[in-house]
Amino acid sequence: MVNKRKSLPPSLTIKLGKWVWTNLWQIMMSKLAPRNNSGEYIRPASLFRETVGIQAENKYQPATKRYRLFVGLGCPWAHRTLVVRSLKGLEDAIPVTIVSPAGDRGIWVLEEEQEGCFTLPELYNLAQPGYNGRATVPVLWDEQTKTIVNNESADIIVMLNAEFDRFAKNPHLDLYPEQLKTKIDEWNDKIYHTVNNGVYRCGFAQTQEAYEKACKELFTTLDEIDNTLSGSKYLCGETVTLTDVRLFTTLFRFDVVYYGLFKCNLRRIQDYQYLSAYLRNLYQLPGIANTCNLEAVKRDYYGNLFPLNPGGIIPLGPDFNN
């Protein structure tokens, strides 16, 4: 018996599938990446912004093992704190708890129970009962008062650089020297907007125009940085600074993740003469390699950003030996 049931024309099937997926994608992206009316990704501000300091009135005084860092190994913002912690030699003074993304739940999960918590949202709620905002890493946690001191990486690395020297193995290393602060701040502002957050503005853009704007700004800055590095070892001269740390964690992920998954594919970092050498030089600084985990980076991005990689397939490459 011949089945006379007709299937949908291929063109209609494609149009229907595209319509369904596009609408689902827009819904998922609105949850993952807030946008403005132009489709540009707008990163929400960090909400916990207290500081650790030696001033008498400061309730968060520097101390060894009073504070703990919660970090995700795939996250570039959390990676900054690990790099500064390592460069300063604060491993014994500030312990670390690793969290991992649970892609199907959209949250960070603790690898081991901490303060009675098994997820990062639970930790945020312990710090601020009723909290229902974003639970992000890094987190600088105060073991004494059982609260979050700060969840802004830019603040945390400044504190790690300056406020824990009496507990540091490398107390004389100053990554934010007074004479370079103006230059460091200028680079930080530019690099944050166009590079650190710029790769996300490319990957999370929800219109062609927003993507192209972000991508052009990203590579304009990378070109400028490459030119600057043709005449100096680091961005602010011959001394490594917080600017280099902030840039490093993005460059480390660039060719592996941002180039393909985030469509930042005009050039790879390895295609730049000076940027590529600069990245290798930073990676070889004592202790930095121990903070880097490319497999965790690939797993966290490709395996958990479902709207950007629906199949969840994690690439084998790139092979940097070729």
Residue frames relative to the residue before (quaternion, step in Angstrom):
aa qw qx qy qz dx dy dz
M 1.0000 0.0000 0.0000 0.0000 0.00 0.00 0.00
V 0.3484 -0.7598 0.5166 0.1857 3.58 -0.79 1.02
N 0.3447 -0.7263 0.5583 0.2049 3.56 -0.87 0.97
K 0.1872 -0.8303 0.5207 0.0669 3.53 -0.40 1.27
R 0.4065 0.7119 -0.4832 0.3074 3.61 1.29 0.14
K 0.2996 -0.7792 0.5294 0.1512 3.56 -0.72 1.06
S 0.3556 -0.7093 0.5660 0.2237 3.54 -1.07 0.76
L 0.6189 -0.5352 0.4150 0.3978 3.54 -1.27 0.35
P 0.5509 -0.5878 0.4617 0.3713 3.60 -1.05 0.65
P 0.6133 -0.5842 0.3784 0.3734 3.60 -0.99 0.77
S 0.6588 0.5196 -0.3268 0.4350 3.60 0.89 -0.86
L 0.6608 0.4961 -0.3072 0.4721 3.58 1.01 -0.81
T 0.6176 0.5454 -0.3359 0.4563 3.58 1.04 -0.79
I 0.6646 0.5003 -0.2977 0.4684 3.56 0.96 -0.92
K 0.6660 0.5044 -0.3068 0.4560 3.57 0.90 -0.92
L 0.6571 0.5083 -0.3099 0.4624 3.58 0.96 -0.86
G 0.6625 0.5061 -0.3015 0.4627 3.56 0.93 -0.94
K 0.6554 0.5096 -0.3105 0.4629 3.57 0.97 -0.85
W 0.6494 0.5199 -0.3211 0.4526 3.59 0.95 -0.84
V 0.6648 0.5010 -0.3023 0.4644 3.57 0.93 -0.93
W 0.6956 0.4758 -0.2895 0.4538 3.58 0.81 -1.00
T 0.6418 0.5347 -0.3338 0.4368 3.61 0.93 -0.85
N 0.6806 0.4790 -0.2940 0.4701 3.58 0.92 -0.84
L 0.6424 0.4992 -0.3236 0.4831 3.59 1.02 -0.75
W 0.6329 0.5405 -0.3216 0.4515 3.56 1.01 -0.85
Q 0.6625 0.5048 -0.3111 0.4577 3.58 0.92 -0.86
I 0.6323 0.5211 -0.3282 0.4700 3.58 1.04 -0.76
M 0.6842 0.4819 -0.2869 0.4662 3.59 0.87 -0.97
M 0.6647 0.5052 -0.3105 0.4545 3.59 0.95 -0.84
S 0.6123 0.5519 -0.3588 0.4378 3.60 1.05 -0.64
K 0.6637 0.4722 -0.2956 0.4991 3.58 1.17 -0.58
L 0.6925 0.4833 -0.2698 0.4627 3.56 1.00 -0.88
A 0.8309 0.0732 0.0569 0.5486 3.55 0.82 -1.06
P 0.2787 -0.7728 0.5458 0.1651 3.62 -0.20 1.20
R 0.1416 -0.8101 0.5685 0.0228 3.56 -1.00 0.86
N 0.4173 -0.6521 0.5527 0.3085 3.53 -1.34 0.21
N 0.7503 -0.4119 0.2651 0.4440 3.57 -1.26 -0.06
S 0.6671 0.4880 -0.2995 0.4766 3.58 1.24 -0.36
G 0.5608 -0.6216 0.3803 0.3931 3.57 1.28 0.01
E 0.4803 0.6673 -0.4359 0.3662 3.58 1.28 0.24
Y 0.4860 -0.6633 0.4904 0.2887 3.55 -0.99 0.88
I 0.1100 -0.7776 0.6181 0.0347 3.56 -0.94 0.97
R 0.2691 -0.7884 0.5332 0.1473 3.57 -0.43 1.20
P 0.4257 -0.7030 0.5032 0.2672 3.61 -0.75 0.99
A 0.5074 -0.6584 0.4689 0.2988 3.56 -1.10 0.72
S 0.5105 -0.6091 0.5084 0.3315 3.55 -1.22 0.56
L 0.3445 -0.7943 0.4791 0.1448 3.57 -0.96 0.89
F 0.7038 0.4061 -0.2613 0.5210 3.60 1.16 -0.49
R 0.1010 0.8515 -0.4971 0.1331 3.57 -0.22 1.26
E 0.2836 0.7442 -0.5467 0.2588 3.60 1.00 0.79
T 0.3001 -0.7678 0.5436 0.1578 3.58 -1.25 0.38
V 0.3633 -0.6556 0.6123 0.2515 3.49 -1.33 0.49
G 0.2147 0.7899 -0.5495 0.1673 3.59 -0.82 0.96
I 0.5497 -0.6557 0.4247 0.2957 3.54 -1.21 0.56
Q 0.4191 0.7019 -0.4824 0.3146 3.61 1.24 -0.07
A 0.5905 -0.6323 0.3760 0.3318 3.57 -0.94 0.93
E 0.7058 0.4731 -0.2709 0.4523 3.58 1.02 -0.77
N 0.5498 0.6280 -0.3964 0.3823 3.58 1.24 -0.22
K 0.3597 -0.7577 0.5036 0.2073 3.58 -0.69 1.05
Y 0.6936 0.3957 -0.2673 0.5394 3.58 1.26 -0.31
Q 0.0547 -0.8266 0.5594 -0.0295 3.55 0.02 1.34
P 0.5490 -0.6008 0.4496 0.3682 3.62 -1.04 0.66
A 0.1580 0.7627 -0.6131 0.1324 3.56 -1.00 0.84
T 0.4858 -0.6501 0.4900 0.3182 3.55 -1.16 0.50
K 0.8658 0.0753 -0.1125 0.4817 3.54 -1.01 1.01
R 0.4395 0.6490 -0.4923 0.3785 3.57 1.17 0.49
Y 0.7700 0.3165 -0.1500 0.5334 3.56 1.08 -0.79
R 0.1443 -0.7764 0.6114 0.0516 3.52 -1.19 0.68
L 0.2920 -0.7355 0.5846 0.1789 3.54 -1.12 0.74
F 0.1547 -0.7299 0.6576 0.1042 3.55 -1.05 0.86
V 0.0587 0.8199 -0.5583 0.1123 3.55 -0.60 1.18
G 0.2673 -0.6919 0.6385 0.2055 3.50 -1.36 0.42
L 0.4737 -0.7184 0.4272 0.2774 3.59 -0.72 1.01
G 0.6648 0.5025 -0.3119 0.4564 3.59 1.15 -0.45
C 0.6294 0.5910 -0.3183 0.3914 3.57 1.20 -0.54
P 0.4044 -0.7360 0.4812 0.2515 3.64 -0.68 1.00
W 0.6215 0.5440 -0.3467 0.4445 3.58 1.09 -0.65
A 0.6697 0.4699 -0.2890 0.4971 3.59 0.97 -0.83
H 0.5979 0.5886 -0.3502 0.4165 3.57 1.08 -0.78
R 0.5714 0.5987 -0.3765 0.4163 3.60 1.07 -0.69
T 0.6886 0.4928 -0.2913 0.4451 3.55 0.86 -0.98
L 0.6336 0.5247 -0.3305 0.4627 3.59 1.06 -0.71
V 0.6367 0.5318 -0.3285 0.4516 3.58 1.03 -0.79
V 0.6873 0.4604 -0.2935 0.4791 3.60 0.82 -0.94
R 0.6084 0.5496 -0.3437 0.4579 3.60 1.00 -0.78
S 0.6850 0.4765 -0.2784 0.4756 3.57 0.97 -0.85
L 0.6664 0.5098 -0.3089 0.4479 3.59 0.86 -0.93
K 0.7097 0.4407 -0.2529 0.4880 3.57 1.01 -0.79
G 0.4013 -0.7233 0.4745 0.3010 3.57 1.19 -0.37
L 0.3783 0.7449 -0.4589 0.3023 3.57 0.93 0.96
E 0.2957 0.7976 -0.4902 0.1900 3.58 1.22 0.29
D 0.6974 0.4606 -0.2810 0.4716 3.61 0.97 -0.78
A 0.6904 0.5036 -0.2739 0.4412 3.58 1.10 -0.65
I 0.7976 0.1865 -0.0716 0.5692 3.58 1.03 -0.78
P 0.2291 -0.7975 0.5437 0.1261 3.62 -0.22 1.22
V 0.3054 -0.7512 0.5670 0.1449 3.54 -1.30 0.46
T 0.1245 -0.7397 0.6547 0.0937 3.53 -1.18 0.72
I 0.3093 -0.7665 0.5412 0.1545 3.55 -0.82 1.06
V 0.0928 -0.7598 0.6404 0.0631 3.55 -1.07 0.83
S 0.2039 -0.7738 0.5912 0.1010 3.56 -1.19 0.59
P 0.4936 -0.6679 0.4563 0.3195 3.60 -1.03 0.67
A 0.2017 -0.7176 0.6520 0.1389 3.53 -1.15 0.76
G 0.3032 -0.8254 0.4477 0.1623 3.53 0.07 1.34
D 0.6825 0.4913 -0.3015 0.4494 3.58 0.98 -0.77
R 0.7225 0.3900 -0.2385 0.5186 3.58 1.25 -0.29
G 0.3755 -0.7637 0.4547 0.2627 3.56 1.26 -0.31
I 0.6338 0.4974 -0.3340 0.4893 3.58 1.14 0.63
W 0.4740 -0.6097 0.5419 0.3314 3.53 -1.39 0.13
V 0.1756 -0.7843 0.5920 0.0604 3.55 -0.98 0.95
L 0.4331 -0.6950 0.5109 0.2615 3.57 -0.94 0.91
E 0.4571 -0.6852 0.4945 0.2775 3.56 -0.98 0.83
E 0.7756 0.0559 -0.0649 0.6254 3.56 1.26 -0.38
E 0.6202 -0.5770 0.3856 0.3659 3.57 -1.09 0.71
Q 0.0107 0.7855 -0.6170 0.0469 3.56 -0.99 0.89
E 0.8396 -0.0091 -0.0350 0.5420 3.56 -0.76 1.04
G 0.6678 -0.5030 0.2969 0.4614 3.58 1.10 0.66
C 0.6090 0.5578 -0.3366 0.4524 3.58 1.30 0.14
F 0.2078 -0.7776 0.5835 0.1081 3.54 -1.17 0.70
T 0.7491 0.2467 -0.1713 0.5904 3.58 1.29 -0.17
L 0.6057 -0.5689 0.4068 0.3795 3.57 -1.21 0.43
P 0.6109 0.5295 -0.3790 0.4503 3.67 0.94 -0.61
E 0.6194 0.5295 -0.3503 0.4618 3.61 1.05 -0.66
L 0.6439 0.5152 -0.3214 0.4655 3.58 1.02 -0.80
Y 0.6376 0.5184 -0.3225 0.4698 3.58 0.98 -0.83
N 0.6717 0.4921 -0.2951 0.4685 3.59 1.00 -0.79
L 0.5909 0.5387 -0.3646 0.4772 3.56 1.17 -0.51
A 0.6735 0.4871 -0.2850 0.4774 3.56 1.01 -0.83
Q 0.7967 0.0401 0.0275 0.6025 3.56 1.01 -0.89
P 0.2860 -0.7956 0.5076 0.1661 3.60 0.02 1.27
G 0.7853 0.2780 -0.2365 0.5002 3.54 -0.90 0.99
Y 0.4207 0.7164 -0.4647 0.3065 3.58 1.28 -0.02
N 0.0053 0.8168 -0.5763 0.0248 3.60 -0.84 0.94
G 0.4301 0.6967 -0.4603 0.3432 3.56 1.21 0.54
R 0.7442 -0.3639 0.2966 0.4752 3.56 -1.28 -0.35
A 0.1933 -0.7565 0.6150 0.1103 3.57 -0.98 0.87
T 0.0650 0.8444 -0.5168 0.1254 3.54 0.01 1.37
V 0.3442 -0.6757 0.5996 0.2557 3.51 -1.38 0.19
P 0.5555 -0.1288 -0.8159 -0.0959 1.51 -2.30 1.02
V 0.2137 -0.7279 0.6307 0.1634 3.53 -1.35 0.28
L 0.1780 -0.7254 0.6536 0.1219 3.54 -1.00 0.91
W 0.1174 -0.8361 0.5355 -0.0187 3.52 -0.33 1.37
D 0.2791 -0.7425 0.5862 0.1648 3.56 -1.05 0.84
E 0.3481 -0.7634 0.5121 0.1839 3.56 -0.49 1.24
Q 0.6429 0.5599 -0.3263 0.4083 3.58 1.09 -0.63
T 0.7935 0.2722 -0.1388 0.5263 3.59 0.84 -0.96
K 0.3653 -0.7623 0.4623 0.2678 3.58 1.35 -0.02
T 0.5893 0.5511 -0.3891 0.4445 3.52 0.77 1.05
I 0.5301 -0.5935 0.4944 0.3498 3.54 -1.34 0.21
V 0.3085 -0.7367 0.5745 0.1792 3.55 -0.78 1.04
N 0.8029 -0.1187 0.1583 0.5624 3.55 0.76 -1.05
N 0.0786 -0.7923 0.6017 0.0643 3.59 -1.10 0.68
E 0.5235 0.5873 -0.4265 0.4462 3.56 1.19 0.64
S 0.4219 -0.7520 0.4448 0.2421 3.57 -0.42 1.23
A 0.6221 0.5553 -0.3504 0.4264 3.60 1.00 -0.77
D 0.6603 0.4806 -0.3005 0.4926 3.60 1.07 -0.72
I 0.6684 0.5379 -0.3121 0.4079 3.56 0.83 -1.01
I 0.6899 0.4793 -0.3109 0.4446 3.60 0.85 -0.86
V 0.5886 0.5411 -0.3708 0.4725 3.60 1.15 -0.49
M 0.6544 0.5023 -0.3074 0.4743 3.58 0.98 -0.84
L 0.6629 0.5039 -0.3148 0.4556 3.59 0.87 -0.89
N 0.6510 0.5300 -0.3151 0.4427 3.56 1.06 -0.70
A 0.8368 0.2953 -0.1003 0.4500 3.58 0.86 -0.95
E 0.7661 0.4578 -0.2116 0.3985 3.58 0.95 -0.82
F 0.7393 0.4015 -0.2270 0.4906 3.61 1.19 -0.19
D 0.2453 0.8296 -0.4806 0.1431 3.57 1.21 0.40
R 0.6513 0.5305 -0.3421 0.4211 3.61 0.97 -0.70
F 0.7075 0.4045 -0.2549 0.5205 3.58 1.26 -0.28
A 0.5719 0.6362 -0.3538 0.3783 3.58 1.31 -0.17
K 0.4618 -0.6561 0.5223 0.2890 3.54 -1.19 0.60
N 0.7583 0.2442 -0.1546 0.5844 3.59 1.22 -0.44
P 0.0094 0.8668 -0.4984 0.0098 3.61 0.69 1.06
H 0.6704 0.5175 -0.3063 0.4346 3.58 1.11 -0.52
L 0.5343 0.5910 -0.4205 0.4339 3.59 1.24 -0.09
D 0.0350 -0.7915 0.6098 -0.0190 3.58 -0.65 1.15
L 0.2039 -0.8157 0.5366 0.0718 3.55 -0.46 1.26
Y 0.7474 0.2796 -0.1735 0.5771 3.57 1.31 -0.05
P 0.0243 0.8558 -0.5156 0.0345 3.59 0.77 1.07
E 0.6353 -0.5838 0.3607 0.3542 3.54 -1.05 0.85
Q 0.7036 0.4932 -0.2839 0.4256 3.59 0.85 -0.94
L 0.7321 0.3908 -0.2324 0.5072 3.60 1.22 -0.31
K 0.3935 0.7698 -0.4537 0.2161 3.60 1.23 -0.08
T 0.6457 0.5209 -0.3316 0.4492 3.60 0.91 -0.83
K 0.6789 0.4826 -0.2849 0.4744 3.56 0.92 -0.93
I 0.6335 0.5306 -0.3212 0.4626 3.58 0.99 -0.86
D 0.6801 0.4995 -0.2943 0.4487 3.58 0.87 -0.97
E 0.6352 0.5288 -0.3309 0.4554 3.58 1.02 -0.77
W 0.6624 0.4825 -0.3002 0.4881 3.57 0.94 -0.88
N 0.6414 0.5463 -0.3314 0.4246 3.59 0.92 -0.88
D 0.6538 0.5172 -0.3160 0.4530 3.58 0.93 -0.89
K 0.6889 0.4783 -0.2812 0.4665 3.56 0.89 -0.94
I 0.6964 0.4813 -0.2784 0.4537 3.57 0.84 -1.00
Y 0.6106 0.5481 -0.3674 0.4379 3.59 0.99 -0.72
H 0.7312 0.4564 -0.2600 0.4351 3.58 0.68 -1.08
T 0.8098 0.3311 -0.1548 0.4590 3.56 0.75 -1.01
V 0.7681 0.3279 -0.1841 0.5183 3.63 1.14 -0.51
N 0.7244 0.4244 -0.2660 0.4737 3.61 0.46 -1.18
N 0.7642 0.2654 -0.1431 0.5702 3.55 0.80 -1.04
G 0.5288 0.6651 -0.3909 0.3538 3.56 1.24 -0.43
V 0.6402 0.5140 -0.3393 0.4591 3.60 0.98 -0.74
Y 0.6465 0.4946 -0.3147 0.4882 3.59 1.10 -0.67
R 0.6128 0.5366 -0.3458 0.4658 3.57 1.08 -0.65
C 0.6266 0.4941 -0.3324 0.5027 3.58 1.17 -0.51
G 0.7433 0.4531 -0.2382 0.4305 3.55 0.66 -1.14
F 0.7602 0.3624 -0.1875 0.5055 3.57 1.06 -0.74
A 0.3715 0.7221 -0.5000 0.3010 3.60 1.25 0.19
Q 0.2127 -0.8083 0.5405 0.0963 3.56 -0.98 0.83
T 0.7029 0.2676 -0.2773 0.5979 3.53 1.31 0.48
Q 0.6314 -0.5406 0.3996 0.3864 3.56 -1.23 0.49
E 0.6550 0.5325 -0.3102 0.4373 3.55 0.97 -0.92
A 0.6555 0.5069 -0.3117 0.4650 3.58 0.96 -0.87
Y 0.6445 0.5248 -0.3178 0.4564 3.56 0.99 -0.84
E 0.6941 0.4861 -0.2928 0.4429 3.58 0.77 -1.01
K 0.6216 0.5365 -0.3410 0.4577 3.59 1.02 -0.75
A 0.6894 0.4791 -0.2805 0.4653 3.57 0.84 -0.99
C 0.6629 0.5217 -0.3086 0.4395 3.57 0.93 -0.88
K 0.6607 0.4997 -0.3096 0.4669 3.58 0.94 -0.84
E 0.6523 0.5049 -0.3152 0.4693 3.59 0.98 -0.81
L 0.6129 0.5628 -0.3367 0.4407 3.58 1.04 -0.81
F 0.7630 0.3916 -0.2221 0.4639 3.57 0.69 -1.05
T 0.5419 0.5725 -0.4088 0.4598 3.58 1.20 -0.33
T 0.6846 0.4690 -0.2827 0.4811 3.58 0.96 -0.86
L 0.6354 0.5187 -0.3411 0.4592 3.61 0.96 -0.78
D 0.6292 0.5208 -0.3315 0.4722 3.59 1.04 -0.74
E 0.6534 0.5096 -0.3086 0.4671 3.57 0.99 -0.86
I 0.6497 0.5093 -0.3182 0.4662 3.58 0.97 -0.82
D 0.6385 0.5264 -0.3295 0.4545 3.58 0.95 -0.85
N 0.6533 0.5056 -0.3086 0.4715 3.57 0.99 -0.83
T 0.6370 0.5271 -0.3250 0.4591 3.59 1.00 -0.82
L 0.6953 0.4862 -0.2692 0.4557 3.55 0.96 -0.91
S 0.5164 0.6218 -0.4296 0.4027 3.60 1.22 -0.12
G 0.7770 0.3227 -0.1750 0.5114 3.57 1.21 -0.43
S 0.7845 0.2009 -0.1493 0.5674 3.60 1.22 0.07
K 0.5930 -0.6053 0.4077 0.3404 3.55 -1.18 0.60
Y 0.7860 0.1232 -0.0433 0.6043 3.55 1.05 -0.87
L 0.7152 -0.4857 0.2848 0.4141 3.57 -1.22 0.27
C 0.7791 0.2959 -0.1648 0.5275 3.58 1.04 -0.69
G 0.7865 -0.2450 0.1322 0.5513 3.58 1.16 0.49
E 0.7604 -0.3775 0.2858 0.4446 3.54 -1.07 -0.77
T 0.6601 0.4767 -0.2930 0.5011 3.58 1.31 0.14
V 0.4411 -0.6817 0.5109 0.2823 3.58 -0.92 0.87
T 0.0685 -0.8021 0.5933 -0.0035 3.58 -0.97 0.92
L 0.7188 -0.4185 0.3248 0.4502 3.55 -1.33 -0.01
T 0.5625 0.5912 -0.3867 0.4295 3.59 1.15 -0.50
D 0.6619 0.4983 -0.3023 0.4714 3.57 0.96 -0.86
V 0.6247 0.5316 -0.3341 0.4643 3.58 1.03 -0.77
R 0.6780 0.5033 -0.2902 0.4503 3.57 0.86 -0.98
L 0.6788 0.4661 -0.2897 0.4880 3.58 1.05 -0.72
F 0.6097 0.6086 -0.3493 0.3686 3.57 0.95 -0.88
T 0.7111 0.4815 -0.2975 0.4172 3.59 0.73 -0.98
T 0.6202 0.4933 -0.3442 0.5036 3.60 1.22 -0.37
L 0.6599 0.5093 -0.3155 0.4535 3.60 0.89 -0.90
F 0.6143 0.5730 -0.3422 0.4210 3.58 1.02 -0.80
R 0.7362 0.4087 -0.2129 0.4956 3.58 1.07 -0.76
F 0.4863 0.7459 -0.3996 0.2181 3.54 1.22 -0.51
D 0.7608 0.3854 -0.2306 0.4684 3.60 0.51 -1.13
V 0.6616 0.5216 -0.2992 0.4480 3.58 1.13 -0.62
V 0.8240 0.2047 -0.0669 0.5241 3.59 0.92 -0.89
Y 0.7648 0.4273 -0.2491 0.4128 3.55 0.47 -1.19
Y 0.5926 0.5922 -0.3644 0.4066 3.59 1.04 -0.74
G 0.7878 0.3045 -0.1569 0.5119 3.59 0.85 -0.93
L 0.7508 0.4257 -0.2397 0.4445 3.57 0.51 -1.19
F 0.7680 0.3432 -0.1827 0.5090 3.60 0.99 -0.81
K 0.4665 -0.7244 0.4080 0.3020 3.60 1.31 0.23
C 0.4024 0.6820 -0.5012 0.3490 3.59 1.10 0.68
N 0.3018 0.8424 -0.3862 0.2239 3.52 0.93 0.99
L 0.2978 0.7310 -0.5572 0.2577 3.58 0.98 0.70
R 0.7753 -0.0906 0.0794 0.6200 3.56 1.03 -0.84
R 0.3957 -0.6615 0.5730 0.2784 3.54 -1.30 0.42
I 0.6099 -0.5266 0.4205 0.4170 3.56 -1.23 0.33
Q 0.6546 0.5212 -0.3284 0.4382 3.60 0.96 -0.74
D 0.5940 0.5569 -0.3696 0.4477 3.60 1.26 -0.16
Y 0.6249 0.5143 -0.3296 0.4861 3.59 1.27 -0.25
Q 0.4819 -0.6963 0.4508 0.2823 3.57 -0.78 1.01
Y 0.7933 0.3348 -0.1714 0.4787 3.57 0.69 -1.07
L 0.6200 0.5468 -0.3429 0.4461 3.59 1.01 -0.74
S 0.6656 0.5041 -0.3123 0.4532 3.58 0.90 -0.86
A 0.6553 0.4919 -0.3107 0.4818 3.59 1.00 -0.81
Y 0.6190 0.5492 -0.3186 0.4623 3.58 1.08 -0.79
L 0.6517 0.5091 -0.3124 0.4675 3.59 0.95 -0.88
R 0.6577 0.4975 -0.3100 0.4732 3.59 0.94 -0.85
N 0.6419 0.5314 -0.3210 0.4500 3.58 0.99 -0.82
L 0.6637 0.4923 -0.3049 0.4735 3.60 0.91 -0.87
Y 0.6394 0.5414 -0.3215 0.4412 3.57 0.96 -0.87
Q 0.7153 0.4630 -0.2463 0.4618 3.57 1.08 -0.75
L 0.4361 0.6671 -0.4877 0.3563 3.61 1.22 0.06
P 0.6180 -0.5877 0.3589 0.3793 3.62 -0.96 0.79
G 0.8335 0.2262 -0.1909 0.4665 3.54 -0.86 1.05
I 0.5728 0.6287 -0.3900 0.3529 3.61 1.14 -0.48
A 0.6371 0.5441 -0.3441 0.4238 3.61 0.88 -0.87
N 0.6399 0.5505 -0.3286 0.4237 3.58 1.06 -0.69
T 0.6582 0.4945 -0.3092 0.4760 3.58 1.24 -0.31
C 0.6554 0.5458 -0.2800 0.4406 3.56 1.31 -0.28
N 0.0490 0.7916 -0.6050 0.0705 3.57 -0.89 0.95
L 0.2202 -0.8270 0.5050 0.1120 3.56 0.05 1.30
E 0.6270 0.5363 -0.3517 0.4422 3.59 1.02 -0.68
A 0.6342 0.5064 -0.3251 0.4855 3.59 1.05 -0.72
V 0.6165 0.5467 -0.3382 0.4546 3.58 1.05 -0.78
K 0.6913 0.4677 -0.2852 0.4712 3.59 0.80 -0.98
R 0.6494 0.5213 -0.3181 0.4531 3.57 0.95 -0.87
D 0.7029 0.4817 -0.2835 0.4399 3.57 0.82 -0.96
Y 0.7125 0.4371 -0.2695 0.4782 3.60 0.91 -0.82
Y 0.7598 0.3905 -0.2262 0.4680 3.58 0.58 -1.12
G 0.7165 0.4728 -0.2599 0.4423 3.56 1.03 -0.73
N 0.7994 0.3405 -0.1478 0.4724 3.58 1.12 -0.55
L 0.6404 0.4835 -0.3510 0.4826 3.62 1.15 -0.26
F 0.1868 -0.8589 0.4684 0.0900 3.53 0.53 1.27
P 0.6706 0.5044 -0.3435 0.4217 3.67 0.79 -0.80
L 0.7046 0.4406 -0.2609 0.4914 3.59 1.16 -0.57
N 0.7927 0.1200 -0.0445 0.5960 3.58 1.17 -0.51
P 0.1460 -0.8604 0.4798 0.0910 3.61 0.53 1.18
G 0.6771 0.5107 -0.3055 0.4329 3.59 1.02 -0.67
G 0.3471 -0.7755 0.4628 0.2529 3.56 1.25 -0.39
I 0.4033 0.7186 -0.4761 0.3071 3.59 1.24 0.29
I 0.2481 -0.7744 0.5705 0.1153 3.58 -0.82 1.04
P 0.4066 -0.7458 0.4699 0.2400 3.61 -0.58 1.10
L 0.5221 -0.6404 0.4738 0.3046 3.55 -1.21 0.58
G 0.7534 0.4078 -0.2003 0.4754 3.54 1.02 -0.83
P 0.5666 0.0423 -0.7349 -0.3703 1.38 -2.42 -0.58
D 0.4181 -0.6649 0.5551 0.2738 3.54 -1.29 0.43
F 0.2380 -0.8198 0.5070 0.1191 3.58 -0.24 1.27
N 0.5562 0.6027 -0.3991 0.4101 3.59 1.26 -0.01
N 0.6976 0.4328 -0.2636 0.5065 3.58 1.27 -0.26
